[in-house]
Amino acid sequence: MRFFILLIIFFNTYLAQAQTLKVLTYNIHHGNPPAQKGVIDLEAIAKVIIEADADVVGIQEVDINVSRSGNINQAKRLAELTNMDFFFSKGINLEKGYYGTVILTKHKIIGKRRYDLPNPDPSEVRSLAIVDIELPDGKSFSVANTHLDLKPTNRIAQAEFINELGDLYSRPLILVGDLNAKPDAEAIKILENVFDRNTKNNSPTFPNTKPTEEIDYIMVTKNTKFTWLKYHVLPKANTESDHLPLYAEIKLK
């Protein structure tokens, strides 16, 4: 009898210490459905996010005050549509506005930072955004969101830079984004020195119809005790953008 009491106490303690996080990464193609030239449909993007019920979302290819998307602040509008807090990270100036990435979360943002990523082979500026998020139980974790360069030389340098930052984190750090690299690319192999990548449930994320390439990822720092509960693309969301959204459920221990 004493054994079973101790087992129940242990199990309840484990549940109390474990935290499940729902994470989404999504390249939204500035809200333009690929089959509808000139159309911007942020409401459709927001619907995907809401239905995923994610705790945190990393979004790439976001416009702010750019004519092709109606001169609106897409980061702010998506936050309003999903009832989430947000942090925008500029990549480049575009017309009279900006183009970059955004992190959305339903929880409290307690810290936020933006870094320019290295470009040894001159190219479009890419950034890394990191936010620290506090959960209702007072525990915190961090999320990094990025969109790596198309040039392999730059991706390698950018992956090394991200690793240097990742090594500094004692709290859980989740890396999400469009990394523009297949799993066997050098940049991904470099990131795997610091981050764990799901290799069992992974599948292609690009293009949105008949996808053939896995270039969008969700990773977790190796010093984090965690378990993948779910990891898959959302195949029904295949008309809103040229990428499929990637979803994961992660149990932090």
C-alpha positions in Angstrom: 0.0 0.0 0.0 2.8 2.4 0.9 4.4 1.7 -2.5 1.2 2.8 -4.3 0.9 6.0 -2.2 4.5 6.9 -3.1 3.8 6.2 -6.7 0.8 8.5 -6.8 2.8 11.2 -5.0 5.6 10.9 -7.6 3.2 10.9 -10.5 1.4 14.0 -9.2 4.7 15.8 -8.6 5.8 14.9 -12.2 2.6 16.3 -13.6 3.0 19.5 -11.6 6.5 20.0 -12.9 5.8 19.2 -16.6 4.6 21.9 -18.9 3.2 21.3 -22.4 3.8 24.0 -24.9 2.0 24.3 -28.3 4.3 25.9 -30.9 3.6 27.0 -34.5 6.0 28.3 -37.2 4.5 29.8 -40.3 5.9 31.6 -43.4 2.8 33.6 -44.4 4.0 35.0 -47.8 2.9 38.5 -46.5 -0.6 37.2 -46.3 -0.9 36.5 -50.0 -2.5 33.2 -51.0 -0.3 31.9 -53.9 -3.3 31.1 -56.2 -4.7 34.6 -55.8 -2.4 37.2 -57.2 -2.6 40.6 -55.4 -5.0 39.3 -52.7 -4.1 39.7 -49.0 -6.0 37.6 -46.5 -4.7 38.0 -43.0 -8.0 36.7 -41.6 -7.3 33.3 -43.2 -3.8 33.3 -41.6 -5.3 34.2 -38.3 -7.8 31.4 -38.6 -5.0 28.9 -39.0 -3.3 30.3 -35.9 -6.5 30.3 -33.8 -7.4 26.8 -34.7 -3.9 25.5 -33.8 -4.4 27.1 -30.3 -0.7 27.6 -30.1 1.0 29.2 -27.0 3.5 30.8 -29.3 3.8 31.4 -33.0 6.9 32.4 -35.1 5.9 34.1 -38.4 8.1 35.0 -41.3 7.6 37.3 -44.3 5.5 40.0 -42.5 4.9 43.5 -44.0 4.5 46.7 -42.1 3.2 49.7 -44.2 4.0 48.2 -47.6 1.8 48.9 -50.6 1.5 45.3 -51.8 -0.3 44.4 -48.6 -2.4 47.5 -48.3 0.0 49.7 -46.2 -1.1 48.1 -42.9 0.9 46.9 -39.9 0.5 43.1 -40.4 2.2 42.3 -37.1 -0.2 44.4 -35.1 -3.2 43.3 -37.2 -2.4 39.6 -36.7 -2.0 40.2 -32.9 -5.5 41.8 -32.9 -7.1 39.0 -34.9 -5.7 36.3 -32.7 -5.9 38.2 -29.4 -2.2 37.6 -28.8 0.8 39.8 -27.7 3.5 40.4 -30.4 7.1 41.4 -31.1 8.1 42.4 -34.6 11.7 42.0 -35.8 12.7 44.0 -38.9 14.7 42.4 -41.6 14.8 45.2 -44.2 13.3 48.6 -44.9 10.8 48.2 -47.7 9.3 51.3 -49.4 8.2 53.5 -46.5 7.8 50.5 -44.2 9.5 47.3 -43.1 9.6 43.5 -43.9 10.6 40.9 -41.3 9.3 38.4 -38.8 7.0 38.5 -35.8 6.4 36.4 -32.7 2.9 36.0 -31.3 2.1 34.6 -27.9 -1.0 34.3 -25.7 1.1 34.6 -22.6 3.1 37.5 -21.0 6.2 38.8 -22.8 8.8 39.6 -20.1 11.8 40.2 -22.4 12.5 40.8 -26.1 15.6 41.2 -28.2 16.5 41.5 -31.9 19.8 40.7 -33.6 21.1 41.3 -37.1 22.4 38.0 -38.5 25.8 37.9 -40.2 26.0 38.3 -44.0 29.5 37.5 -45.1 28.3 37.3 -48.7 26.3 40.6 -49.1 22.6 39.8 -49.3 19.3 40.8 -47.7 19.6 41.5 -44.0 18.1 38.8 -41.9 17.3 39.0 -38.2 16.8 36.8 -35.1 14.1 37.7 -32.7 14.0 36.3 -29.1 11.3 36.8 -26.6 11.1 35.6 -23.0 7.6 34.4 -22.1 6.1 33.9 -18.6 3.5 31.2 -18.2 0.5 31.4 -15.8 2.4 29.3 -13.2 5.3 31.8 -13.1 7.7 29.6 -15.1 9.4 31.0 -18.2 10.9 30.0 -21.5 12.3 31.7 -24.5 11.5 31.5 -28.2 13.7 32.5 -31.1 12.3 33.2 -34.6 14.2 33.7 -37.8 14.2 33.5 -41.6 17.7 32.4 -42.8 19.3 33.6 -46.0 19.1 31.9 -49.4 22.9 31.8 -49.8 24.5 28.7 -48.1 27.6 30.8 -47.0 25.3 33.2 -45.1 23.1 30.4 -43.7 26.2 28.7 -42.2 27.4 32.0 -40.6 23.9 32.6 -39.3 23.6 29.2 -37.8 26.9 29.6 -36.0 25.7 32.9 -34.6 22.4 31.4 -33.4 24.4 28.6 -31.7 26.5 31.1 -29.8 23.4 32.7 -28.4 21.7 29.3 -27.7 24.7 28.2 -25.6 24.1 31.1 -23.2 20.6 30.0 -22.3 19.9 27.9 -19.1 16.1 28.3 -19.5 14.4 26.4 -22.3 15.0 28.0 -25.7 12.8 27.0 -28.7 14.1 27.9 -32.2 11.5 28.2 -35.0 11.6 29.5 -38.5 12.0 29.2 -42.2 15.6 28.1 -42.4 15.8 27.8 -46.2 17.8 24.6 -45.8 17.0 20.9 -46.1 17.8 18.5 -43.2 21.1 17.4 -44.7 22.4 21.0 -45.3 25.5 22.2 -43.4 23.5 25.0 -41.6 21.1 22.4 -40.1 24.0 20.1 -39.1 25.6 23.1 -37.3 22.4 23.9 -35.4 22.1 20.3 -34.3 25.2 20.8 -32.2 23.1 23.0 -29.9 19.5 22.2 -30.7 17.5 19.0 -30.9 15.6 18.5 -34.2 12.7 16.2 -34.6 13.6 13.5 -37.1 10.8 11.0 -36.6 7.6 12.9 -37.5 9.1 15.5 -39.8 7.8 16.0 -43.3 8.0 18.5 -46.2 6.8 22.1 -45.6 7.3 23.7 -49.0 5.6 24.3 -51.4 2.1 24.4 -50.1 0.7 22.0 -52.7 2.5 18.7 -53.2 5.3 19.8 -50.8 8.7 18.3 -51.5 11.1 20.2 -49.2 11.5 20.4 -45.4 12.8 23.9 -44.8 10.7 25.0 -41.8 11.7 23.8 -38.3 11.0 23.8 -34.6 14.0 22.9 -32.5 14.8 22.9 -28.8 18.1 23.5 -27.0 19.8 20.2 -26.0 20.2 21.3 -22.4 16.4 21.3 -22.1 14.7 18.2 -20.7 11.7 17.7 -23.0 9.7 15.3 -25.0 8.1 15.7 -28.5 4.4 15.0 -28.0 3.4 16.1 -31.5 5.3 17.4 -34.6 3.6 17.7 -37.9 2.5 20.1 -40.7 -1.1 21.3 -40.9 -2.0 19.9 -44.3 -5.4 21.4 -44.5 -3.9 24.9 -44.3 -2.5 24.6 -47.9 -4.1 27.6 -49.6 -3.3 30.5 -47.4 0.5 30.7 -48.0 3.2 29.1 -50.1 4.5 27.3 -47.0 2.6 24.8 -44.8 2.4 25.8 -41.1 4.4 23.5 -38.8 3.0 22.6 -35.4 4.6 20.9 -32.4 3.6 20.1 -28.8 6.5 20.0 -26.5 6.5 18.7 -22.9 9.0 20.5 -20.8 10.1 18.5 -17.7 
